[in-house]
């Protein structure tokens, strides 16, 4: 039985690990509640362990001493699935050994041992079974935790809301902060690729103050964005089972994320109405009390095709839906990563339009999912939802900025609107080179070189000339910059004078491992 549980755990690893991870980061970024998902995963784990137990029992009855090649087939399936999981998780470079090649290696090794060293082959089978039994012991904590998560009361998130704005909060001017995820200073301006035309970014640059040497706050969106919104560098994050964010700042232990000290709380305390349209982070849950307008999007597929909005029994069957559809002659296709990324983008652009048009909101934060890989746009055809490169997404970023500035220009307060364009981090070349999303054009554009500088530009109303601040500027100071813009109508000279007083800090350590979440 323990061997069957061990085999079942290996085959279900991909489906339950993100949920059981002690930091619960995946839970934090999902639309809650997820109880039916956790319950379904628990049932599927039990069913898989039961099936594996029956299969190994039958195999043991047929060949208890491990003399046949059937054990090689079992080992190949388990090893390949485990390897595929770690590739998917990002702990192993996808280009190192692909699962299909690993399967052939396992089969070849097993056959060679069986033909030439039968005694060694039998000892290997016995050792493998012992490992499965030891792994099977883990079911005593895996299953109870999944069951507890299934019955634990989680909040019911909303994806968007609108609250009344008081007369005192009606703005006389606006500050709009646009964050493009993974926009590179190097690729956008300093070493633009031949044939890349970015007219909207060039136009914005020609009428703005550009900080050309930004020292990044971090490497991952889930750490950088809350750092910028709080004004303190966050080095790690985790979540409790209710989706509450806990963070670890430099030289400090864990603490509940102080959303009441975020830029939105400060803005409301100073009489501003506030709004967000953002990607990936659960903005409406984390910052909700200090927002008048909120919408957030994340369509990322849950491993196993589970869905929060479906019933427990629908989710139990979710991993088999594609197989059942094929057997019944129906078409069923899981959306590609490009289609999912595109869905996030389209939805956020719709919300961004609505938010910009709502002139009762004075301070706006837009977090958009581009040019973040993988590519989901073809700049030659203009089609969304297709595989592309970082440069394709960069071209779409330019079109997006043009659209946003057009919407801003159509508002009554356009001549009194300050627009800040930034990015959370640069293009993480070393990270994406290890992923299946990496393209030949990505390799050519980057030449394998990582430039850590994100983008930061500030456009004041009616500004028509370009300015450059070339001194190293710590990105974490963007919080103080936004605070300053909310409190005062600055001039270009005043901003340059303020920036010259900001001290730099050491560059944040940038890891090289791949992560499939932003």
N, C-alpha and C positions, 0 to 999 in steps of 0.2 A: 504493500500500500504506500509506504514512504517513497519507494522508487517511482510509482505512478504520480504521486504528488510532486516530486521533483521534476519529472518530465512535463507535467501540466504547468508548473510554475515557469519553466523555461519558455514554453510555447505561448504563455499568456503575459510574459514579462512586458512586452511593448504596450499592452493594454492597461496594465495596472500601475506601472512604476511611477508615472508622472503624478498619479493621484496619491500614492503612498510616500512620495519623496518628503522628507521631514520639513523642508522649507515651504511646501505647498504653493510654489510660485504659479503653477498652472491653474490651480484653483483660484488664486487671486485675480488672474487675468480673464477668467471666464464669467459669463453672465450667470449669476446664481438664481435659483438653486440648481444643484447638480445631483440631488439625492437619488433620482431614478437611474442616473448613470452609474453611481457607485454601487447601488444595489444590483444592477444588471451585471457589472463587472464581477461582483462577488459570486453571483450565480454561475456565470460563465467560467470562472476559475474552478468552482466545484465540479461543474460538468466536464471540463477538460481534464481535471485530475482523475475523475471517475473513468473517463474513456481511456486515458493513458494507463490507469491501473489495470483495467480489463485487458488491454492490449499486451502489456508487459507480463501479466499473469499467464495469458495464453502462450506467449513466446517462451516463458519460463517452463511451462508444461511441455512444450515441444523441444526445447533445447536449454535445459537448466545449466549446462556446463559451458555454454558460450562457444559452440563449435561451428555454428553456421554464419553465413554472411548477412543474415537477417539483422544481427546486432550492429553490423556496419551501417546498414540503411537507417536504423534508429539513431545511431550516433551522428550520422551525417545530417539528418533532419534537425536534431537538437542543436548541434554546433552551428549549423548554418543560420538557423533562426536566431540564436543568441548573438552571433556576429552581426547579423543584419540589424538587430536592435541597437547595438553599440554604435554602428555606423549611423543609423538614424538619429541617435541621441547626440552624435557629434564627438564622441570620445575616440573614434577611429576614423582616419581619413578614408573617404569613400573610394578614392582612387588606389588605395593600397592593395587590397584584394577584394574583388567584387564577390558577393555571395555565391554566384554561379561557379566561379573558379574555386572558391573554397569548398563547395560541394564536391567538385571533381577531385580535388586534392584529398579530401576525406575518404571518398570512395576508393581512390587509387591506393591510398595508404592502407586502408582496411583489407583490400584484396591482396596487396603485396604481403602483408603480415600473415594472412590466412593461407597463402600459397607457400610461403617460405619459413614461417616461424609460428606454427600452430599453437605451441605452448605459450609463446609470448602473446599471441592473439587472444587466447583464453584468459590470461592474466589481465590484459587490457580491458576485456569485457567485464571481468569481475570488479576491476578498479572503477570503471565507469558506472557500474551499478551502485557501488558504494558511494560515489559522489552524488548520484541522484538521490539516494536515501538520505544523505546528510542535508542536501538541499530541500528535500521534502519536509524536513522538520520545520522549515520556515512557514509552513502553512498555519502553524499554531499562532502566529502573530499577523500574518497577511490577511487571513479571512476575518478574524475579529475586528481588525482595523477598518476593513472595507464595510463590514456590517455596521459598525459604529458611525462611519461617515454617511451611510445610507439613511440612518435614522436620526442623525444630528440635525437640528433645526437650523436651516440656512436662510439668510435674508432673500427676499424676492426683489432682485435688481430691476430697475427700469433702464431702458437704453436711451431715453431722452425725457426731458421735462422742461417746462416753462413756468416760471413763477412771476407774479406781478412785480413791476418796478415802481417804487414810490416816486412821488413827485420830486422829492429831494435828490433822487438818483438819476433823473433825466439828464443825459450828458450835454455839455456845451462843446466838448471836444472829445476825440476818441484816441485810444491807443490800441492798435491791432498787432499782435505778436504772432508771427507765422513761423512754425518750426517744420522744416522739411527733414524727414528722417534719413540720415546717412548722406547728406549733401556734402561733397568734398570741395574745399577751397581750391585745392590743386587741380582737380579735373574741371571745375566750373570756370575758373579764371586764370590760374597761373600757368598751367600746362594743358590747355584745352586740345582735344584731339583734332587733327585735320578733318575738315568737312563738318564739324559740329557747329551749328549755328544756334545761338541762344539769345535771340533778340530781346526778349522780355527781361531776362537776367541782366543783360548788358545795359538796357535802358534804366532799370532800377539802380544798377551800379553807378550809372552816370549822373544820378540825382541823389546820391546817398553818401553817407560816411561808411566806409568799409574798414573793418578791423581785419588786417591781413595776416596776423599771426596769433591765432587763438590757441591757447593752451587748453586741451580738452579736459573735461571733468571726469570722464570715464569712458567705458567701452560699450556698455549695454544700456539700451533705452530704458529698461525698467529701473535702472539706478540713476542714470543721468537726468531724466526729466524730473522726477521728484526732487533731485538735488537742486536743479535750477529753480523749481517752484518754491522750495523751502529756503534756499540760500546757503545750504551747508552740504558738503560732499558726503554722499552715502556710499559705503563700500560693500554693503550686503543688504539683502532684504529677505523677508519671509512673511508668511501669512498664517493666521490661525484658521480654524475650520469655518469661521464665519466671514472670511474674506477681509478681515482687518489687517492693514499693513503694519509690519514692524520693520524697523530699519536699524542698521548699525553705522554710525558715523565714525570718522577717524578718531581713534583713541577713546572711544566710548563703547559701552555695551549696548545690548538690544534695548530699544524703546519704541513705544507706539509712535507711528509717524504723526508729527504735530501739524495736521492739516489746518488747525486753527492759527498757525503761524505762517501759512503759505501766502503767496502773493495775492491770492483771491480773497483771503480773509483780511489782509491788510488793505486791499483795494476797497472792499465794502466798508471797512471801518473809516475810510477816508471819503466815503460818500459816492463811490463808484458802483454802478451796476456791472455785473460780470457774466461772461458767457464762455463756454468751451464747446468746440467740436473736435474730438480727438480720437486717435487710433490706439489700440492695444491696451493702454492702461485704463482701468475702470474709473474714469474721471467722475462719473455721476455718483458712485458709491463713496469714493475717497474724499472728494471735495464738495459733495452735494450741498451741505449746509451753507456754503459761502458762494453759491452760484444762483443767478437768476435764470440762466439758460444753459442747458447741457445736452450733449449727445455724444455717444461713443460707439465705436464699431470694432468688432473682431470676429471674422467669419472662419477663423482657423478650425480645421476639422479635428475633432477629438479622435485619437487613435481607436480603431475598431468601428468607426462610423456611428458612434453613440451620439444622441442628441438630447440636450437638456429638456426641450419641450415635449418629448415623447414619454409614453408610459413606461413603467418598469418592464413589462413583458415585451413591448416593442424593442426596447434597448437590449434585452436578453438575446433577441434574434438578430440584432444589428450586424454583428460580424459576418453573418451568413447571408445577408440580404442579396449581395451581388451574386453569390453562387446560386442561390435559389432562383433569382431572376433569369440567369442564364439557362438553368435546367428547364424552366418553364417557357423559354423562348422570348422572354421580355428583355428589353434593353435597360441596363442599369449601369451608370458610369459615375464614379466618384469625381467630383469637380477637381480639376488640376490646381496646383498651387498658383498658377498664373490667373486662373479664373477666380479663385478665392481672393487673391490680392486685388484684382480688378473690382470685385464686388465691394470690398472695403473702400477703395478709392472713390468709386461712383457714389456710394452712400455718403461718404464724408464730404464730397463736393456739393451734394444736394443740401446737406446740413449747413455747410459753410456759407452757401448762398443765402439760406434763410436767416442765419445768424447775422451776416453782414447787413442784410436788408432791414433787420430789426434795429432801428436807430435808437431804441430805448436802452440798448446795451452799449455802455461806454468802453469797457475794457474787454477785449476779445482775445482768446488764445486758440489758435488753430494748429493741430498736430496732424500732419498729413503723411500717408504711408509711401512716400517716394522721395528720392530715387532708390529707396531701400530694395536690395535684391530679394528674391529673384525677379528677373525681368518679366513684366506682364504687359508690355506695349511694343508695337512694331512701328518705329518712326518712319519707315518707308511707306507703309500702307495706312498708318493712323489707326490701326485696329487694337482694341483693348482685349485682355484676356488670353493673349497668346504669349508663348515663350519669347523672351528677348534678353538683352544685355543691360548692364548698368548704364551704358550710353543711351539706350532706348528710353530707360526710365528717366535719365537726365533730360532728354528732349521733352518728355512729358512734363517734367517739373517746370520747364520753361513755359510751356503752354498753360500750365496750371497757374503760375504766377501771373501771367497775362490776364487770365480769366478773373482771378481774385482782384487784381488792381482795377479791372474794368468794373466789377461790381462795387468796389469801394468808391471809384470815381463817380458812380451814379447816385451816391447817397447825398443827403442834404449837408452832412458834416464833412464831406470829402476834403474841403479846403482847411479843415481843422483836425485832420487825422494824421497821426504819426504811425508809420508802419515799420516794424522790426522784422527782418527776415534772418533766420538762423538755422542751425542744424544741431542735433544732439551730439553727433560724432561724425567722423569722416567715413569714407568708404573703407571698410575693414577687409582689405585685400587678402591678408593672410588667413582670415577666417573663411571667406567664401571660396578661396582656391581649393579648399578641402571638400567642398560640397558639390552635389550633382548639378547645382544651378550655375556653376561657373562655365563661361563660354569662351570660345577662341577670341572673340572681340574683347572680352574682359581681360584676357591675358595680354593681348596686344596693347590695350589702352593703359593698363597698369604697369606692364613690363615687370610684374612681380614686386613692385615697389609700393610701400605703404607710406602715405603722407598723413600724419595724424590730425591735421588742422581742419576743424569744422568751419562753417561760414557764420559771419555776423555782419549785418548791414543795418543801418538806421536811416530811414527817410523821413525828414521833417516836412510838414506841409509847405508846398510851393518851393521846395528846394530844387535847384536846377543845375547845380555843379557838383562834381565828384570830389570827395575828400578821402584821404587814407590815413589811418592810424596804424603805423607800422610797428610800434613797440609791442612786445609780447603782452597779451591780455588774457588773464585767466577766465575761462568760460563761466566759472561759478559766480563771477561778478555780474553776470547778466541779470541775476535777481536784483542786485542793487541798481543796475541800470534801469530796469523796468520801474522799480520803486521811484527812482528819480523822475522818470518821464511822467508817472502818474501824479506826482506832486507839483511838477513845474513844467511850464512851456519853455523848453530849452532852445537855445540857439546852437548853431554848429560850433562856434568858438567855445561856448560854455561846456558842451559835451566833450570837445577835444581837451579842454583844460581839466575836466573831471577825470577823463581816462588817463591822463598823464600822471595822476596821483595814485592810481591803482597799482598795487604791488603784485608781482607775479608769484607763482608757486611752482613747485616741482611738477613735471609732467606725470600724470597718472599712469601707473603701470598698465600696460595694455596686453592682455592675454591673447594667445593665438588659437585657442580651441574654437571649434565651430559651435554655433548655437542656432537652432532652428526657430527660436523665438527672437524677437528683435532685441 
